[in-house]
Amino acid sequence: MTDPRCAPVLSLPLRIALVHDWLNQMGGAENVLEELVQLFPGAPVFTSIYDPRVMPPTYQAWDIRTTFMQRLPGVTHHHQKYLPVYPLAFARTDLSDYDLVLSNKSGFCHGVRTDNGKRKATHVCYCLTPTRFLWLFDQYREREQITPAIGALLQPMLAQLRRWDYAAAQRVDHFIAISREVQRRIRDIYHRESVVIHPPVDTDYFRPAQQPAIGDYYLVVGRLIPYKRIDLAVQAFAHLPHEKLIVVGDGRDREALMAQATPNVSFTGRLPRAQVKELLQSCKAFLFPGLEDFGIAPVEALSAGRPVIAFAGGGALDTVTPGETGELFQKQTVTSLLSVLQHFDPHAYRADACRAQAERFSAAAFRTKLMAHLHTLLG
């Protein structure tokens, strides 16, 4: 439900367009988009491609408008192979006739046209990250398992796309960052300033148990892929034989992680959301060893009343308060994580403090902050 406190801003007579990179998979970006659609009911959603077969049925009621890329063979299943085409697709999307264009960007969608020489829309970019494929290629290569040889062949194309991406960023009127880490990247890469408005987390669903009891296990929830660094947690628990670690999720690293795991580490695969909530409510702590732009899962754990042990980087610096709602380990090494685990007291963190921290990142807080900021920008 849309926060009624936003109604005065929504009453402004503005033609609003929403822009999203692609709609063929679910993730944190789509959670943000769903909030934007609720805030601006009836606003068209411009995107490169859309596959209704894999997206929630509710999306079929939206006014979704795709580009020529929708007709490319196999694009909805292999969208990453077409990465060089996205700039052209969005550059051909002319939204100058709108009053406000709100792009939800991790790729190239901030490159839509908002000035046709006769009329100009105000373009506000909610930036999940500067385009990782271009500016953080080493991280992207590891995430997508691109070989060094192919990476070297891609360099001339990457250089050209960086020039386009930078120029597109200069045409954005206002940037919003999802975390201080992304704010720093926007400044360093695009040479633009931004404000931080954290993405929405479903704190209404993830709540502390009515009769809380701390279990005998630590918890990891997420995709089992390299950049999540779940290997650090698995290897750390080899040195903690009297502690238990439960790993929830699936992914291409699962077999390798299970091969190196000791008997005190168990793998459940994917679980229903209700079971994940129960595990969160009773864990000693939630472990988050990866480097994320924001990181929704740790906030869900805080919302359920449990502390978080996270790597001291990325969005965790915004969400975890050492000594109050969890702890941070300083290096992405087994030794650094182990040093925190060996001295960790799961009873030292109050559920209400964890919950209060999570509420700073609720969907209601996101709506209120975003609408207040837009009201300031639009006058």
N, C-alpha and C positions, 0 to 999 in steps of 0.2 A: 504493500500500500504506500502511496506517496504521502510524505509528511505534510500535513495540512498547513504547517507553518510556511511552506513554500508557495502557497496559493497566491499571495500578493504579487510575487515576481512572475508567476506563470500567467497572470492576467495581462501582462504587457502584450500589446498587439505586434508580436514578432513572428516572422516566418523563419522557422528553425529547421535545419538539416543536420542529421547525425551521420558521421562517417566512421567506418570500421574497416580494418584491413581485409579480413576474409571470414566467411561463415561456413566452415566445414569441420570445425572441431570445437570442443568445449574446454574452457579454462578460465583463468582469472580475468582475462580481457572481456570475455563474454558475460561474466558476472557484472562488470562495470556497465557494459552495454545494456543489460537488462534494467539496471537502475535508471539509466538515461532515458530509456523508452518509457519507463513509468513516470519519470519527471516531465517528459515532453510527449504526452500521448498524441498520436497522429502524425508526429514528425517522421518524414521518410528516412530510411536507413540506407545510405549509399555504401556499397561494398564491391569488392572486385568479383567475388564468386560466392555462391550460396548453394549448399546441398541440403535440402529439407529432409532428406532421409536420415541424416545423422544429427540434426539439430532438434531441440525440443519442439513438440507440436505447437506450443504457444507462439513460436516465431512465425508460423504460417499466417497469423492474423496481422502481422506487421506489414507495413508498406516498404518492402525490400527491393532496392533497385541495383542491379548488377551492371558490370561493364562488359565490353566485348570479350573479356577473358572467360566469361561463362560458357562460351561456345568452343573453347579450345579443348582438344581431346584429352580426356583423363585428368583435367585440371583439378577437379574436386578431390581426387584421391592422391594426386602427386603435385600439390600446389607449390612445393618448394623448388621443383625443377623449373618453374616458370618465374623465379624471382626477378630476373632482369626485365620482365615485361610489366611488372606492377607500376613502375614510374610512369610509363606511357599511358596505362589505363587510367590512373588517377589524374594525370595531367590533362586528359581529355574530358574529365568530369567537371563541368562548369556549374558552380553553385553561386555565381555572383548575384543572382536574383533573390537570394535569401538574405535575411537580416543577420542571422547568427548561424555560423557553421561550427559545430562542436565535433572535433575528430578525436577518436579513441585509438591512439597510435602506438604500435610497437614496430610497424614496418614502414610502409610508404604512403599511407592514406593521408598524411598531412600535406601531400603534394597536390590536392585538388585545387582547381582554379576558383578563386574568390574575388577576382577583379578582372572584369572584361573591358576596362577602359571607359565604360559608361556607368557602371554600377559596381559597388564593392560591398561584400559582406564582411562582418567582423568574424575573424577566424580564431577560435580558442582551441588549443590543442591540449587534450589530456594525455600526457606522455607517459606511457608505461615504461619506455626506455628509448633512447636514440637507437636507431635500427641496428640490432645486434649483429646481423649478417655482415654489415659494413664496418662498424666501428669497434666491435668486440669479436673479431673474426676468430681468434684463437679459441675463445670460449665456445663460440658457435660451432667451430670445427670439431671440438671435443664432444659437444652435446650431440651432434648429428653424425659423428663417426666419419667425417670427411678425411681422406688420406692426405698426408703432406704433399704428395705429388699433384693431386687434384687441386689442393689449396694453392699451390704455386701457379698452376695454370689459370686459376681464377683471378689472380692479382690485377691484371690490366682492366678486366671488367669491374672489379671492386673499386678501383681508383676512379673510373668514370662515374660509377653509381654514387660514390661519396660526394663527388662534385655536385651531382643533381640533388642529392639528399640535403646537403648543406644549404644550397640555394633555396630549396623548398622550405627549409626551416626559417630562413630569413623572411619569407612571405607570411608566416604565421604572425598574427597580431599579439597573442598572449599565450604563454605556456603555463601549464599546471603540471607539476611533478608528483609521482606517487610516493616518493620518499626523499630523504635528504641525499641519499646516494644517487638517485636519478636526477635530482636537482643539480648536483655537482657535475654529472655527465652532460646535462644540457648546457651548463655554463662552459665546460671545458671543450666540448665537441662543437656545439652550435654557436657558442659565444652569445647566448641569450639568457636572460634572467627568468625566473619562474617562482611561483608560490607552491607550497606543498599542501596537497589535499590527499590524504591517504585513501586507498580504495575501500569499498564496503565489505564488511565481514558479517556473516549471519549470526550475530550474537543472540538473536532471539531463540535460535534452535540450540546452540551450544551453551548450556547452562550447568552450574554445579549440581551435583546430585542432591536430592532432598535430604538424604542421610549420608553425607560424605564419609568415605573410608578410603584410606590410602592403601593401595595394593602392594604387591611385592615385585613390581616390574617397572622398567623404563619403557618408553614407547617411541617408535618412529612410524610416521604415516606419510606415504608419498610414492611417486613413481621411482622404480629401482633403475635409475639411469646414472651415468657417470658423474655429472656435475652436482648431483644431490649429495655426493660424498658420504653415502651411507656406509661405505667401506670403513670409514674412520670409526663409526660407532661399533660395527661388527668386530673390528680388530681391537678396540679398546676393551670390549667385554671379554676377550680372551684373557685379559689380565685381571678380571673381576669375576672369578669362578663362583662366588657366592651371590652374585647379582643376576637378575634376569632382564633380557631385552626382548621385546616383541616388535617385529617388523611387519607392518601392514602395507600391502601394495604389491604391484607387479611391474615387470619391465625387463629389458634386455639384460640387466645385470643380475637377475635373480639367481641363476645357476652359479655364477662366479661367487656371489656373496654367500650362498649356502655352502659352497665348497670350502670356504675359509672360516665358516662359523663354528664356534665351539658349542657344546650341548646346551649351554645356558642362553642361546640365541634361537628364537623360533620365528618362523615365517608363516603368516596366515594367508597370503595372497590378498586379493581385494575382498573387502567386507562391506555389508550394507551400512548405510550412514548411521543407523541407530546403534549398531554394534561399535562403530568407531567412536560415537559419542560416549558410550559406556566405558570404553577403554580409556578415553581421555579423562573422564571424571575420576578415575581411580589410580592413574599412573603416578609413580613417584615423581617423574618429570617427563616432559616431552623433549626429545632431542632433535636439534635442527642444525646439522653440521655443514650444510651447503651455503653457498653465497647466492642470495636471491635479491631481486630488485625491491621486493617488499616482503612477501611470504605470508600467505593467508593461514596456513596450517598452524603456525605458532600462536596466532591470535585466537584461533578456535580453541586451542588448548587453554590459553589464559581465560577465555570466556567460560570454559568448563570448570574453572577454578584451580587449575594446576600450573605450576611453574614451568619455565622453559630453559633449557640449556642450549645455547646457540653459538655459532661462530660469530665473532665480533666484526661483522661486516655487513654491508647492504642494508636491507630493511630491518634486520634484527636490531640495529642500533636505534631505530625509532620505536620498536615495540617492546623490547625487553629491558627492564630496569634492574641492574645487578643489585643483589641483596634484598630486593623487594618482590619482584615477579620472576626471578630466575637468575641465571648467571651466564656470562659470556666467556668463551675461551678464545685466546688471542691469535693462535695460529691454526691453520687447517692441517694439524698433525695429530696422530694418535696420542703422543705424549701430552700435548696441550689439552686435549679433551679429557684424557685420563686424570690429569692433575685436578680438574674440576670435579669429576665424578668421585674421586677418592675422598674428597672432603665435603661432599654434598649431603645436606640434611634435608630430606623431603618435608619434614615437619616445621621447617623454619619459615615457610611462606604461607601467608594467609589467603584463603580462597577468595575473600571479599576484595583484597588488594589486587589479586590477579584479575578478577572479574571487572573491577573498576578500570583497570588499565585497558582491558579489551573493549570496553564500552566507548573508549575514545575513537575506536575504529569501526563502530557499528554502521549499518546502512543508514540509520537515521542521522548520525553525525555527518556522514558523507553528503547526504542530500542537503542538509542545512548549510554546511560549509560551502558546497559548490554553488548553491543558489544565491547565497549571500555574496560570494565573490563575483558571480555573473552580474548580479544587481549593481555591484560597485563598478564593474567594467562598462556596463551598458548605460549607467546613469539613471 
